[in-house]
Structures are given as C-alpha cells and as structure tokens.
Amino acid sequence: MACREVHVKPGGKLNDLCQVAISMIGKDMSDKIIYFIAGIPDICTMIRKIYRYYKYEESFLELEIDHVSNLKACIVNIEQQIKELGGKVVFATIATSSFREWNFHRYSIYKTDVLKFYEDYDEMQDRLHSVLREINQFITELNSKNNMVTPFLHTYVHKKKGGEIKYMFSKLVDVVHPTMDLSISWFKHMEKVVSENEKNLVVMDI
C-alpha cells in the first residue's frame, strides 16, 4: 500500500495498535496520518481454554456491557494521544461478522467441543449490528471533523436494500476474515482514501 509504514496485529485491539504506532513512529508524528483498521476485537469476546477432558473456544458478545460508550471513549482517547504527538488519526469503519456461522465453523473443524452461548447468538447478532451502526456513524463524524476522508470498509459487506440492511457474510471467507476478492477491494479503497487524505493534508498545510 502506498503509505510509509504498515503493521498487522492479528486480533489487535485499538489500544494495542495505538501503542504499536507510537513505538514504530516515535514521539514526533508531525505531518503523519495514522490509520486504524480494527474494531471487532474491541467489541466481541473470544475465549480459548483447554480443560482436562475437553477444549473450549467461542466468540460472543457480552450483552450487559455498553459497547458503544466503551468504544467511543477508546477512539477519542486514541485520537487525543495521536494529536498530542502532532499526528492526525483516521479510523476505518468496522465490518460485521457472524457469531453463529463462525462458532459453528470452529465447532465443525473440532476447535471446540462445546458452544455455551448458541441460544443467544441471534440476540448477540442484533446487538452487534446496532453497535456497529452507532460506532460507524461516530467514526465518520469524527474523521469529518478532523477534515479526513473515512475508509468505508463496512460498506463492502453491508448493503441497504429496500430500506433494510443486508449483510453479505459470503464475502468473508470464515464469516470473519475477508476473501481474496474483498481484500483486493479493501486494498484499492484504502489506497484511494490514503491518497485523498495526503492531498488534503498538503492543502491544509498551505
């Protein structure tokens, strides 16, 4: 990608990625734009444990937690940290995933012997979509306030049809990670956004 540094941290949470950015770039981020492409690990919980007689792995949503407020606070905190170091920050919107299909996929390939929350998957899925709608709107408004173009990655998986949103999990190879075609589409979209923001940065500096 046409940018100075790229770092991938599988399952990385936003705070972790922020510290990675600071350690890679240093304390002077003047004239730099830092992009964060993350979010699902900050919302969903993944448990992996090996017990004496069985193994357990499951991704779920803790329904009693205010994920919207927590993630908004995290995003604002990271924005402030980057700004204090002289940089600009851009958050990509967050694409969805499927609890039911991911967990049953992992069960089918013997990564877990039990699924404890399967009866709650529908409620968790509805809540996740609600959280993502609010967070993606917040991200869009925050980037706009900072005169930055938003990478709308979620729109490649979420489509409005007849006033309703259709979630195209088929574009996710395991209903979490992107297929090769989606990866290429995201790559092209990110390159375009990076180019537009670099141009905007030059204009603002003038």
Buried (B, 14 or more C-beta within 10 A) or exposed (E): EEBEEEEEEEEBBBBBBBEBBBEEBEEEBEEBBBBBBBBBBBBBEEEEEEEEEEEBBBBBBEEEEEBBEEBBEBBEEBBEBBEEBEBBBBBBBBBBBBBBBBBBBBBEEEBBEEBEBBEBBEEBBEBBEEBBBBBBEBBBEBBEEBEBBBBBBBEBBBEEEEEEEEBEBEBBEBBBEBEEEBEEBBEEBBEEBBEEBEEBBEEEEE
